[in-house]
Amino acid sequence: MHLHFNSFDAVQLKQTIMDKEKQSVKLDELSIRFSGDSGDGMQLSGTLFSEASALFGNSVSTFPDYPSEIRAPQGTIGGVSGFQLQIGSKKVNTPGDYCDVLVAMNPAALKTNAKWLKVGATIIVDSDSFNEKGYQRANYSTDDPIKELKLEDYKVIFAPISTLTKESLKETDLDNKSIARSKNMFALGMVYYMFERPLNFTEHFFEEKFKTKPRVIDANKKVLRDGYNYASNIQAIANTYHIPPAKNMKKGLYRTISGNVATAWGLIAASEKSKLPLFCGSYPITPATDILIELANRKDLGVKTLQVEDEIAGICTAIGASYAGNLAVTTTSGPGLSLKTEAIGLAVMTELPLVIVDVQRGGPSTGLPTKTEQSDLMQALFGRNGEAPVAVVAASTSSNCFDWAFNAAKIALEHMTPVILLTDGYLANGSEPWLIPSMKDYPEIKPPYVPEGTNPYYPYERDPERLARRWAIPGQKGFEHRVGGLEKDFIKGSVSHDPMNHQKMVDIREAKIERIKEFIPLQEVYGDQEGELLVVGWGGTYGHLLTAVQELREQNKSISLCHFNYIKPLPKNTHDIFKRFKKILVCELNLGQLANYLRMRLQEFNYLQYNKVQGLPFTVVELKEKFNQILEGK
């Protein structure tokens, strides 16, 4: 179905008449994808729509999809930027596999995203960009993209968005470039009308962002409203759609939060609960940079940040800050974690608390900087010279990056060890509503300081419960001691080359990490506690795995989910869980790293694998298909 509208005069009926003819259709959930060139403002459009929906009361899950090139040639496939979100009247755990509505600002965006459309989806395109030049840049073989992409059965609305934006803002004093950049707001206004979103939330955003530029505020408001009114006046949009506020969400104060911002705030919370200053030494790297930026913006909370010249300098400054008595953090992604490995070994040898945040991306090497993957697990577990054990934990949703940053800091400080916190690009850039917690609900963090008056002081004398050495901060009289990368005497901390001492220290460092399992919660299982199939996952795959398992359980399938956040050490009831299921399927966005780790730790079980390494999250559809195959014995 092709629907063309070339001006505000294309439709003769008045809005009041149209509104009477149109019906509001109630939906439980809906997925929308905004897509265009990286300069078309699709990320902002998606963010504003998701925030308006969250403030309206919907559950929201988002998936920004950036091109790997900073600025590919305009109109090409390589430069397409997307933002998908799902909103619902009940808890949604994913941004949706496929979209109900696609906004495509050029032919390349349509071509890239055609495969992600639900059957019968609505497509809104900027018809001004659908011309011979646009088709050539996107490598179409014909001048009929609808036929070429086999979209004849979809509802395609060709709206001259660029032209109408110019018409809307012709009376303003904005330059042509600024006017052209405003077309995303016209498209957003159309989508707001379709889904009955209020405009006031976004208009307030304009007022805050451009508070010193009233003309820009007025221009953005006008083009947003004109897009809204245009959609209300065209027959192509026969109905509007209403997604009621979610009813099953806990009461409280919410805000939309991304994984990177949640990580930063979780670290700040740990700083407050430990009564230690927070220091972050980092080198900018995609997709982790926003953590450093957010921390740098919180000088008002006493946060200290240092942007350094490379990854090695970043972690070394953090180790120095830890030695000086700070909650020390360094942030990175896979390539940077590789460069930090020797310094992580130094932190292991000196037994200083340190949080290393690894926001995983597609690899190896530079790989796919803006795409998601879970391929750093083995590097986190074993990627250092010598026997250099560290604790490894993983966040599982964008919002619980807050909790896992807090937990990582708590483990590091109370057990005197480096901790690697694994997130990924999907969690880092995605966002969802976050129930703002009360800090009184979080436990105090109590590092094992050397008691005042201790005499004599031995640097490697340990807490018998945790095996953590006592922490002496420089400047404390009588607690002077050596640190460094050479092996230390197991009590006095002086340099030691004794073979038996080395054996003892290696054993103690490993035992200290394993002892952490005595201080963490037992692993939980979603669903029946025994049965046919146990799905095992970790990290950012949680939302998709949970949704797939939930939907199959609604069909009375014998399937449960065990999703790990504590990876080294594993929770102490892991073996007891596994033995209660006939089959275990480990699902990961890598070639089987957790499965291989489980084979090392719990060898008596047979681990089936389902792996995907495409720079994309799982889809619920493909997971359900795989789960059904195993349940049916195929």
Beta strands, then each sheet from edge to edge (+ up, - down):
strand 1: 2-4
strand 2: 23-26
strand 3: 29-37
strand 4: 59-65
strand 5: 80-88
strand 6: 99-104
strand 7: 117-126
strand 8: 155-159
strand 9: 239-242
strand 10: 254-258
strand 11: 278-282
strand 12: 304-307
strand 13: 327-332
strand 14: 354-360
strand 15: 391-394
strand 16: 418-424
strand 17: 431-435
strand 18: 531-538
strand 19: 559-564
strand 20: 566-568
strand 21: 581-588
strand 22: 607-611
sheet 1: 1+ 8+ 7+ 6+ 3+ 5- 4+
sheet 2: 2+ 9+
sheet 3: 10+ 17-
sheet 4: 12+ 11+ 13+ 14+ 16+ 15+ 20-
sheet 5: 19+ 18+ 21+ 22+
end
